[in-house]
Amino acid sequence: MLELMAWDNLEKEKLSETISRQMVWGEKVMAARVFLAKGAVVPRHAHHNEQLTMIFSGALKLIFDDREVVVRAGEMVLIPGNVPHAAVALEDTLDMDVFSPPREDWIKKDDSYLRK
């Protein structure tokens, strides 16, 4: 079923002093708008979901086991499932993370690694 939504009408969930997000999901895909204050840290983690991270403003340093990548406004990175990664916001950053399938831990609010 087609559903029209607006980000302004979705809950903005505060996960920590430096990270908040809005989410929408269907059966096979999830999109999350993530707000990270400069210096915000997303601890190292991995998940089976494929992840596409798009930066709308700011800059995010992604840390992988074999390299670090800085993703800036207008850029994106595709992270395969089961690849450990962490992130640090180099500036106030707005990103969109798209996951397939949806992140069940986020939906159930069972994502304690983000809630500090």
C-alpha positions in Angstrom: 0.0 0.0 0.0 1.3 3.4 -0.9 1.8 5.8 2.0 2.9 9.4 1.8 5.0 10.6 4.7 6.9 13.7 5.7 10.1 13.8 7.8 8.6 16.7 9.8 5.8 14.3 11.0 8.0 11.5 12.1 9.3 11.1 15.7 12.8 12.3 16.2 14.3 9.9 18.7 17.2 11.1 20.9 19.7 8.2 21.3 22.4 10.2 23.1 23.5 13.7 23.7 25.1 13.7 20.2 22.9 11.4 18.1 19.2 11.4 17.1 17.3 9.8 14.3 14.0 9.4 12.4 13.1 6.1 10.8 10.6 4.7 8.3 10.5 1.1 7.2 8.6 -1.4 5.1 8.8 -5.1 4.7 12.2 -5.1 2.9 13.8 -1.7 3.3 14.4 0.9 6.0 15.5 4.5 5.8 16.8 6.5 8.7 17.7 10.2 8.9 20.5 10.4 11.4 21.6 13.7 13.1 25.1 13.6 14.5 26.7 16.4 16.4 30.4 17.1 15.7 32.4 14.5 17.7 29.6 12.0 17.9 30.8 8.4 17.9 29.0 5.4 16.6 30.9 2.4 18.3 32.2 -0.5 16.3 29.5 -2.9 15.3 28.3 -5.2 12.5 24.9 -6.4 11.2 23.7 -8.7 8.5 21.9 -5.8 6.8 23.3 -4.1 3.7 23.7 -0.4 4.5 23.9 2.6 2.1 25.0 5.8 4.0 24.4 9.1 2.2 25.7 12.4 3.7 23.5 15.4 3.1 25.6 17.8 5.2 28.7 17.6 7.3 31.3 14.8 7.2 31.5 11.4 8.7 34.7 9.3 9.1 33.9 5.6 8.8 36.4 3.2 10.3 36.7 -0.3 8.9 39.2 -3.0 9.9 41.3 -2.3 6.8 40.8 1.4 6.2 39.2 4.7 7.1 36.9 6.6 4.7 35.7 10.2 5.1 32.3 10.7 3.5 31.2 14.3 2.8 28.1 16.0 1.7 26.9 14.7 -1.6 28.9 11.4 -1.2 27.7 7.9 -0.2 29.2 4.6 0.8 27.7 1.1 0.5 28.6 -1.2 3.4 28.1 -4.9 2.8 26.4 -7.0 5.5 28.6 -8.4 8.3 31.4 -5.8 7.8 32.4 -4.4 11.2 32.5 -0.6 11.2 32.5 2.5 13.4 31.9 6.2 12.7 33.0 9.6 14.0 31.2 12.9 13.0 33.9 15.3 11.9 31.3 18.1 11.7 27.6 18.4 12.6 26.3 15.8 10.1 23.0 14.8 8.6 23.0 11.5 6.9 20.5 9.0 5.6 21.1 5.3 6.2 19.2 2.8 4.1 19.1 -0.8 5.2 18.0 -4.0 3.6 16.4 -5.8 5.3 15.2 -3.4 8.0 17.2 -3.3 11.2 15.1 -5.2 13.7 17.3 -4.0 16.6 16.5 -0.4 15.7 12.8 -1.1 15.3 12.7 -2.8 18.7 14.9 -0.2 20.3 17.4 -2.9 21.2 20.4 -1.0 19.9 22.2 -0.2 23.2 25.5 0.5 21.4 23.9 3.8 20.2 22.1 4.7 23.4 24.7 6.2 25.7 
